[in-house]
Amino acid sequence: MIFTAMEEAKKSKLFIASAIELRDDLEEKMEKGYEFVTKVMGSSSEREAHDSLNAVVCKGMKEHEDITLGLLYSILTSPTTAPKTYRDLALISRDGLSVAWTKLNQIVVDKYTKLQDGVRTQLVWVTKEMVKNSVTGVVNVCSSLIKQIAGGDIHPKNVWLAEAMLDLFTENKAWLDKYPVLMAMVLYTYLRVIEDHSSQMLASLRQREVDFCIGLLRSKFMECCRIGRDLLRLLQNVARIPEFEKLWKDMIHRPQSLNPQFTGVAQLMSQRTSPKYLACRLTPEMEKKIIFLTSKVRFGQQKRYQDWFQKQFLSTPESQSLRCDLIRYICCTVHPSNEVLCSEIIQRWAVIGWLLTTCSSNAAASCAKLALFYDWLLFNPTRGNIMDIEPAILVMHHSMRSHPAITATLLDFLCRIIPNLHPPLEQQIKQGVMSALRFLLEKRVLPSLAQLFDNPKLDRELRAMTRDMFAEFCTTTPTTPTAPATPMLALPPEDGKTEPESANNDHGPIQRLPSEDATFSDEEEEDRSLRQRNQDSAVFRPIKQEEEVDLDMYLDQLDGEIKEMCSILQSQRDSDIETQCETMENLCSVILEMDDFDSDIAGPLATFLCSLYKRDITGETLPDEITDETMEDSLGKPICVIFRNLSADAEQDSCPLQLLTLVCMMYEKQIQIGYNLLYFLHASSKQGERRLHMYEEVCRNTGIGDLTSCLVRDFKACAEEDVRLMCYLVSPVYTMFCDATTESTDLLHTIVSCVDSAQLQDLICDVMQGNLMMFKKENIAKVLEATLEWETFEQYCVWQILLAHDLDVDQFVAVIPKLTYKEHPEAMASLLLMLKLERISLDLLKPLMLRPCKDGDRFVSSILSYWAVQDEQHLADFIKTLLVRATTSAKRLRQRQTSKPSNIPSPDQILGHLEALRQTSAIRQSMFFSQEAVLLGLQTIQSACTDAQKMKFSDLFGLIEDLDDMTSRTTRSRVTRRSPGSSSPKNRKAPQNDVESSSESDQDDDISSSKPKPAKKRKKSNALGGSDSD
């Protein structure tokens, strides 16, 4: 650790730098720290060097940082001495190596591409050492390193990093399991790069990656599922590999063999992928360039930036697969502000259009299109994000004029992916795509889709296919209300003409109005304009309403009495309700008399009835004022006649097979049928009747087949149409289907995502009155873990409902060690308030102490300070118990090399929380740290601490001096009390009893001693006395 010459000091040992580049500031700081370390250590022995370094770092934070950076520099540049230097670093660190891993992370994120090859090797080595020692914060370094594994790149340096990190995670599998987010990122990364490592030269690495990914998926499937729908997209790319092919078969045919909570691919497809997983597949340099391109570059100036990006990252054949990563990142992560959307900055759709034009491989082009449309496939307007689906429609819209081939190929892909992606989910995928298109129109992303789906520039076959697939969007009728709503998204302005040909569809600058027009319009002038537009478009609306569905087409597929009855129903559509209900009753009678009523007849009949009575089964159903009369009126619709005949014999657990077939067909064709059936069965039930089980029978005979999935689907549909009705159904549904509902976090999420404060209050009242139970004691921890990613109000709703249940706080504590202070504030705040109402106990204290002790995390110190003020004696006794247990555990670890019990906090954890507690304002005003139990516990654990721990918590151990003074005073007072007359037998017996009583009160339940109590007391007194004399 000695510099040989000044010239060598000036030459960069960390970075690859040209002669004209300035020296890196961080490297200069690390070199100065290295010189400082060399000067402090000198030529002294190893023990003397350690003492010197410890003495320096104790002076202040600046000296501590200088020494840390110097030792880190030595580790990165001197492989031969690195193990010894790392031991020195661990010994002198006073912050749990926080400075070290922070600087390492900074190097990885900002300067990795400039590092020397040897420094990269050492960087991975020191990261592996920190992982072995479970250094808090090294998870961030690992996240940054896997982000540097570039997709579509098989250069040796990139392959080396992928293999080195694979070694790290394989060797430290138990450590990786503790960090679910990192584990999901690692899985996402290696599933992605398996596709790149297809050459024979990389066969060995690829097989190791396959085994690693399969191991994670098989052992931690639900943790892996937190990735979301993009997990399926990556698994699809590697589906031909035998191990993944077998996994796909299990996912489709035996989903619960992977995890009992997994219901199938539809569950995963419905889950949006978090942006952090998509971002991890772009290197920091790529990410910076994409953000710069979409936030700083103006239209017309983008070509040189695109050319540079393509030359840098997209020029090799292997880089074809990178386009999918870029498109997914742009769609789901790059969400520009309204200011950017209104400016002349290049828009996302233009960047994606450019990426599509650079695809030279058909397979890569198909994957890129799938990446673009992936959020459309099972889109849910209540949970989906408009920004995820907006780029795809705008690419097609703006490409129609200048790049019609792009629009045509995207439309063709969209039409074909619906039936072919996963045939069992065809209807759900189609419903998702249609929902996405309706949502785009609702948010005014485009005024109409007719010019896109029915454009003369499309070839005849494609045009016919789009007309068939998207018939409702091929009309030129405006689909928005007459009173235009304010657009939620700021879209590029058009040139003011109504003809679609006038829109600027080119992948270039958007034509804009002159700047003097960019002012607030006059209200009267705007009103006149709106009235004129409304008058122009009003004549088309009645045509749309009449021609929306061709009922005659479905009537032609029927025959006999059923066709006759349906014709009568169609002619009576505007008649009074009683007449329609009588005809519907006759239709049900005809169906019940048929022996050959099957799906061939039920299919077109169901479509006919759903289309005819669509207005009755959509919109608000629950009356504003709930009375017997209003409820009876709401159940008097013709569609309810079918439900009434279906459930006529519900008490006998039987139903007509013909009507069951018809209702199941209606259920699959019209999403609102499910919650309308639930409403009818509950509202029409008399007290004591059990009609709701008829809904379960319907669910069992539909294509979905699963009660829980059907409930989630129907509650979501109900929330879109009538939130009040959904809240009305919560209590009866949770009561009737207790097992299915209390286990479903998706159902709970649907409920809390759409209720307001008044509806939440009603749910709480139902719980407290005993009418509703939404949670079971057995699954509280699982439910709470699932809610951690939800929105703030949704989480608070869950906690409010939880508090209304009669649940013990002990059932919540299992989740405490899994929470982080900054990422889960809603859960932590609620738990803190719950714990405040509880009396301190050892069962509550242990999970609190098992939490990692991090800077800024005030959760544990807050509740401990409150308990210390309220009941400091009990808290002191429990703290002593944990300190003694931790001492015993630490000694066993050193003596027998056994693994640490998972339910006992480590000395570092307990001492860290006590140090944080010592610094709180409330504790300074109490006598908690003067309690003898606390001081005895600290004295006990001091014997099991390493030198580094003693140095780190020196302020805490300094409190033991108070115990020495206390013991010394106690000893002197006892000597004073012993008068000459106290030597009589009677007087000698009393002090002995006092000693025994004191010994018994301090005896811990978990610690046993083989020595007699008086001897143990005398030994402790002698030790304390010796310490006092010193």
Residue pairs with C-beta under 8 A, 6 or more apart in sequence:
1 34
1 37
1 38
1 41
1 74
1 78
1 81
1 85
2 38
3 9
3 35
3 38
9 31
10 23
12 23
12 24
12 27
13 76
13 77
13 116
13 119
14 24
14 27
14 30
14 73
14 76
14 77
14 107
14 111
14 115
14 116
14 119
15 24
15 27
15 111
15 114
15 115
15 116
15 119
16 114
16 115
16 116
17 23
17 24
17 114
24 111
26 103
26 106
26 107
26 111
29 69
30 69
30 70
30 72
30 73
30 103
31 73
32 66
32 70
33 65
33 66
33 67
33 68
33 69
33 70
33 71
33 72
33 73
34 69
34 70
34 71
34 73
34 74
35 70
36 66
36 67
36 70
37 53
37 67
37 70
37 71
37 74
38 70
40 49
40 52
40 53
40 56
40 67
41 49
41 52
41 53
42 49
42 52
44 52
49 88
50 88
50 91
50 92
53 67
53 88
53 91
53 92
54 91
54 92
54 947
54 951
56 63
56 67
57 63
57 64
57 67
57 92
57 94
58 94
58 951
64 92
64 94
64 95
64 99
65 99
67 92
68 89
68 92
68 93
68 97
68 99
68 100
68 103
69 99
69 103
71 85
71 86
71 88
71 89
71 92
72 89
72 100
72 103
72 104
72 126
74 81
74 82
74 85
75 82
75 85
75 86
75 89
75 122
75 126
76 119
76 122
76 123
76 126
77 118
77 119
77 122
78 85
79 118
79 121
79 122
79 125
82 122
82 125
82 126
86 126
86 129
89 97
89 100
90 97
90 133
90 948
91 947
91 948
92 948
93 99
93 100
93 948
94 951
94 952
96 135
96 136
96 137
96 908
96 952
97 130
97 135
97 137
97 138
98 136
98 137
98 855
100 130
101 130
101 135
101 137
101 138
101 140
101 141
102 137
104 123
104 126
104 127
104 141
105 140
105 141
105 144
107 115
107 123
108 123
108 141
108 144
108 145
108 148
109 144
109 284
110 284
112 120
112 144
112 148
112 284
113 285
115 123
117 157
120 157
120 161
121 164
123 145
124 145
124 161
124 164
124 165
124 168
127 138
127 141
127 142
127 145
127 168
128 167
128 168
128 171
128 172
130 138
130 141
131 138
131 142
131 168
131 172
131 175
132 172
132 175
134 175
136 852
136 854
139 179
139 182
142 165
142 168
142 169
142 182
142 186
143 182
143 185
143 280
144 284
145 161
145 165
146 165
146 185
146 186
146 189
146 280
147 279
147 280
147 282
147 283
147 284
148 161
148 283
148 284
149 158
149 161
149 162
149 165
149 189
149 193
150 158
150 283
150 286
150 313
150 322
151 192
151 193
151 196
151 281
151 282
151 321
151 322
151 325
152 196
152 313
152 314
152 316
152 318
152 319
152 320
152 321
152 322
152 325
153 196
153 316
153 318
153 319
153 322
154 196
154 197
154 199
154 202
154 318
159 197
159 202
159 205
162 190
162 193
162 197
162 205
162 209
163 205
163 208
165 186
166 190
166 205
166 208
166 209
166 212
169 176
169 186
169 212
170 208
170 212
173 215
176 182
176 183
176 186
177 183
177 220
180 220
180 223
180 226
181 226
181 276
183 216
183 220
183 223
183 224
184 223
184 224
184 226
184 227
184 277
185 276
185 277
185 280
186 216
187 213
187 216
187 217
187 224
187 227
187 231
188 227
188 230
188 231
188 234
188 277
188 280
188 281
189 280
189 281
190 209
190 212
190 213
191 213
191 231
191 234
191 235
191 237
191 238
192 234
192 281
192 325
193 209
194 206
194 209
194 210
194 213
194 238
194 241
195 237
195 238
195 321
196 318
196 321
197 205
197 206
197 209
198 206
210 238
210 241
210 243
210 244
211 243
214 243
214 244
214 247
216 224
217 224
217 247
217 258
218 247
218 258
221 258
221 259
221 262
222 259
222 261
222 262
224 231
225 231
225 262
225 268
225 271
226 274
226 789
227 273
227 274
227 277
228 268
228 271
228 272
228 273
228 274
228 277
229 268
229 269
229 270
229 271
229 272
229 273
229 374
229 375
229 377
229 378
230 273
230 277
230 278
230 328
230 374
231 268
231 273
232 265
232 268
232 269
233 370
233 371
233 374
235 244
235 247
235 248
237 367
238 244
239 245
239 248
250 257
250 258
251 258
251 262
251 264
251 265
252 264
252 265
255 262
255 263
255 264
255 265
256 262
256 263
261 743
261 782
262 268
263 706
263 708
263 709
265 422
265 425
266 378
266 425
266 428
266 709
267 709
267 746
269 377
269 378
269 425
270 378
270 380
270 746
272 332
272 375
272 383
272 384
272 385
272 388
273 328
273 332
274 789
275 332
275 333
278 325
278 328
278 329
278 332
278 333
279 287
279 329
279 333
281 325
281 328
281 329
282 290
282 325
282 326
282 329
286 313
286 326
287 329
289 305
289 309
290 326
290 329
290 330
290 334
290 351
291 334
292 305
293 302
293 305
293 306
293 309
293 346
293 351
294 330
294 334
294 336
294 340
294 345
294 346
294 347
294 348
294 351
295 336
295 340
295 345
296 345
297 305
297 345
297 346
298 344
298 345
298 346
298 509
299 344
299 345
299 346
299 350
299 508
299 509
299 510
300 508
300 509
302 346
302 350
302 351
302 354
306 354
310 358
313 319
313 322
314 322
314 323
314 358
317 361
320 359
320 360
320 361
320 363
320 364
321 364
321 367
323 355
323 356
323 358
323 359
323 364
323 367
323 368
323 371
324 364
324 367
324 368
324 370
324 371
326 355
327 352
327 355
327 368
327 371
327 372
328 371
328 374
330 348
330 351
330 352
330 391
331 348
331 352
331 371
331 372
331 375
331 387
331 388
331 389
331 391
331 392
332 375
332 385
332 388
334 348
335 385
335 387
336 345
336 347
336 348
338 489
338 490
341 347
341 489
341 490
341 491
341 492
342 490
342 492
344 509
344 510
344 512
347 394
347 492
347 510
348 390
348 391
348 394
349 390
349 391
349 394
349 395
349 398
350 398
350 507
350 508
352 372
352 391
352 392
352 395
353 395
353 398
353 399
353 403
353 406
353 507
354 507
355 368
356 365
356 368
356 369
356 372
356 395
356 406
357 403
357 406
359 365
359 368
365 409
366 413
369 409
369 410
369 413
370 413
370 417
372 391
372 392
372 395
372 410
373 392
373 410
373 413
373 414
373 417
375 384
375 385
375 388
375 389
375 436
376 389
376 392
376 414
376 432
376 433
376 436
377 417
377 421
377 429
377 432
377 433
378 425
378 428
378 429
378 432
379 389
379 432
379 433
379 435
379 436
379 439
380 432
380 435
380 716
381 435
381 438
381 439
381 442
381 720
382 716
382 719
382 720
382 750
382 753
382 754
383 753
384 436
384 439
386 439
386 440
386 443
386 445
386 488
386 489
389 436
389 439
389 440
390 440
390 445
390 489
392 410
393 437
393 440
393 445
393 446
393 449
393 452
394 445
394 446
395 406
395 407
395 410
396 406
396 407
396 410
396 411
396 452
397 407
397 446
397 452
397 503
397 505
398 504
398 505
398 506
398 507
399 406
399 407
399 410
399 505
399 507
400 407
400 451
400 452
400 455
400 457
400 505
401 501
401 503
401 504
401 505
401 506
402 505
402 506
402 507
402 508
403 507
404 457
404 458
407 452
407 455
407 457
407 458
408 457
408 458
408 459
408 462
411 452
411 453
411 458
411 462
411 466
412 462
412 465
414 433
415 462
415 465
415 466
415 469
417 429
418 426
418 429
418 430
418 433
418 469
419 426
421 429
422 429
424 703
427 668
427 703
430 469
431 671
434 470
434 472
437 449
437 470
437 473
440 446
440 449
441 447
441 448
441 449
441 473
441 479
441 480
442 480
443 487
443 488
443 489
444 480
444 485
444 487
444 488
444 489
444 491
445 489
445 491
446 452
447 478
447 480
448 476
448 478
448 479
449 470
449 473
449 474
450 473
450 474
450 475
450 476
451 500
452 473
453 466
453 467
453 470
453 473
453 474
454 463
454 466
454 467
454 474
455 463
458 466
466 474
467 474
472 548
475 544
476 540
477 537
477 540
477 541
477 543
477 544
478 537
478 540
478 541
479 544
482 534
482 537
482 538
483 530
483 534
484 530
484 533
492 510
492 512
493 510
493 512
493 513
494 502
494 503
494 504
495 502
495 503
495 504
495 511
495 513
496 513
504 510
504 511
549 611
549 614
551 570
551 608
551 611
551 612
554 604
554 605
554 607
554 608
554 611
555 563
555 566
555 567
555 570
555 608
557 604
558 566
558 601
558 604
558 605
558 608
561 590
562 587
562 590
562 591
562 601
562 605
565 583
565 586
565 587
565 590
566 587
566 605
566 608
566 609
568 583
569 580
569 583
569 584
569 587
569 609
569 612
569 638
570 612
572 579
572 580
572 583
573 580
573 612
577 636
577 637
577 638
580 638
581 636
581 637
581 638
581 641
583 638
584 638
584 639
584 641
584 642
585 641
585 645
588 641
588 642
588 645
588 659
591 597
591 658
591 659
591 662
592 645
592 656
592 658
592 659
594 601
594 658
597 658
597 661
597 662
598 661
599 661
599 665
602 661
602 662
602 664
602 665
603 665
605 662
605 665
606 662
606 665
606 666
606 668
606 669
606 670
607 669
609 639
609 642
609 666
610 617
610 666
610 669
610 670
610 673
613 637
613 638
613 639
614 670
616 637
616 638
616 639
617 639
617 670
617 672
617 673
617 676
618 672
618 721
619 721
619 722
620 721
620 722
620 724
620 725
621 634
621 676
621 679
621 721
621 722
621 725
622 634
622 679
622 722
622 724
622 725
622 728
623 630
623 631
623 633
623 634
624 630
631 683
634 683
635 680
635 683
635 684
639 676
640 680
642 659
642 662
642 663
642 666
643 663
643 676
643 677
643 680
643 681
643 684
644 680
644 684
645 656
645 659
646 655
646 656
646 659
646 660
646 663
646 694
647 655
647 680
647 681
647 684
647 691
647 694
649 655
650 681
650 689
650 690
650 691
650 693
650 694
651 689
651 690
651 691
653 693
655 694
655 697
660 697
660 698
660 701
661 701
663 673
663 677
663 698
664 698
664 701
664 702
666 673
667 673
667 674
667 677
667 698
667 702
668 702
668 703
671 713
671 714
671 717
672 717
672 718
672 721
674 695
674 698
674 710
674 713
674 714
674 717
675 714
675 715
675 717
675 718
675 721
675 725
675 726
675 729
677 694
677 695
677 698
678 692
678 695
678 714
678 729
678 732
678 733
679 725
679 728
679 729
681 691
681 692
681 694
681 695
682 691
682 692
682 729
682 732
684 691
685 691
685 692
690 736
692 732
692 733
692 736
692 737
693 736
696 707
696 737
699 705
699 706
699 707
699 710
699 711
700 707
702 710
704 710
704 713
707 737
707 740
708 740
708 741
708 743
708 744
708 746
708 747
711 733
711 737
711 740
711 741
711 744
711 747
712 744
712 746
712 747
712 750
715 726
715 729
715 747
715 750
715 751
716 750
718 725
718 726
718 729
719 726
719 750
719 751
719 753
719 754
723 754
723 755
723 756
723 759
724 759
726 751
726 754
727 751
727 755
727 759
727 762
727 763
730 751
730 763
730 766
730 772
730 774
731 766
731 771
731 772
733 741
734 741
734 742
734 772
734 773
734 774
735 771
735 772
735 773
738 773
741 747
741 774
742 773
742 774
742 775
742 776
742 779
743 779
745 782
745 783
745 786
745 787
748 774
748 783
748 787
748 798
749 786
749 787
749 790
749 794
751 763
752 760
752 790
752 793
752 794
752 797
752 798
752 801
753 790
753 791
753 794
755 763
755 797
760 797
760 800
760 801
763 772
763 774
763 801
763 804
764 800
764 801
764 804
766 772
767 773
767 774
767 801
767 804
767 805
768 804
773 805
774 801
774 805
775 783
775 801
775 802
775 805
775 807
777 807
777 808
777 811
780 802
780 807
780 811
780 812
781 811
781 812
781 814
781 815
783 798
784 798
784 812
784 815
784 827
785 815
785 818
787 794
787 795
787 798
787 827
788 795
788 819
788 823
788 824
788 827
790 798
792 826
795 826
795 827
795 830
796 826
796 830
799 826
799 827
799 830
802 830
803 830
803 834
809 834
809 835
809 837
809 838
809 844
810 843
810 844
812 831
812 834
813 843
813 844
813 847
813 848
814 847
815 827
816 831
816 847
816 848
816 850
816 851
817 847
817 850
817 851
819 827
819 828
819 831
819 851
819 859
820 857
821 828
821 854
821 856
821 857
821 858
821 859
822 856
828 859
831 859
832 859
832 862
832 863
835 844
835 863
836 863
836 866
838 844
839 871
839 874
840 867
840 870
840 871
840 874
840 875
840 878
841 878
842 878
842 881
842 882
845 875
845 878
845 879
845 882
846 882
846 903
846 904
846 905
848 859
848 860
848 863
848 864
848 913
849 860
849 882
849 905
849 909
849 910
849 913
850 903
850 905
850 909
851 857
851 859
851 860
851 909
851 913
852 909
853 860
853 908
853 909
853 912
853 913
853 915
853 916
858 916
860 913
860 916
860 917
861 913
861 916
861 917
861 919
861 920
862 920
864 875
864 913
864 917
865 917
865 920
865 922
865 923
866 922
867 874
867 875
868 875
868 917
868 922
868 923
868 926
868 928
869 922
869 925
869 926
872 926
872 927
872 928
872 931
873 931
873 933
875 928
876 928
876 931
876 932
876 933
876 934
877 933
879 910
879 914
879 933
879 934
879 937
880 933
880 934
880 936
880 937
880 940
880 1004
881 937
881 1004
881 1005
881 1006
882 904
882 905
882 910
882 937
883 910
883 937
883 938
883 940
883 941
884 937
884 940
884 941
884 1004
884 1006
884 1007
885 904
885 1006
886 904
886 905
886 906
886 907
886 910
886 941
886 944
887 907
887 940
887 941
887 943
887 944
888 1006
888 1007
889 900
889 901
889 904
889 906
890 906
890 907
890 941
890 944
890 945
891 944
892 898
893 899
893 900
900 906
907 941
907 944
907 945
907 949
908 949
910 941
911 941
911 945
911 949
911 952
911 953
911 956
912 953
914 953
914 956
915 953
915 955
915 956
917 923
917 928
918 929
918 955
918 956
923 929
928 934
929 935
929 959
930 962
932 963
932 966
932 1002
933 1002
934 959
935 959
935 960
935 962
935 963
935 966
936 963
936 1002
938 956
938 957
938 959
938 960
939 960
939 963
942 950
942 957
942 960
945 953
950 957
963 1024
964 1024
964 1027
964 1028
965 1028
967 1021
967 1024
967 1025
967 1028
968 1024
968 1025
968 1028
971 1021
971 1024
971 1025
974 991
978 991
981 987
982 988
992 1014
995 1013
995 1014
995 1017
996 1013
996 1014
998 1017
999 1013
999 1014
999 1016
999 1017
1000 1013
1003 1013
1009 1016
1011 1019
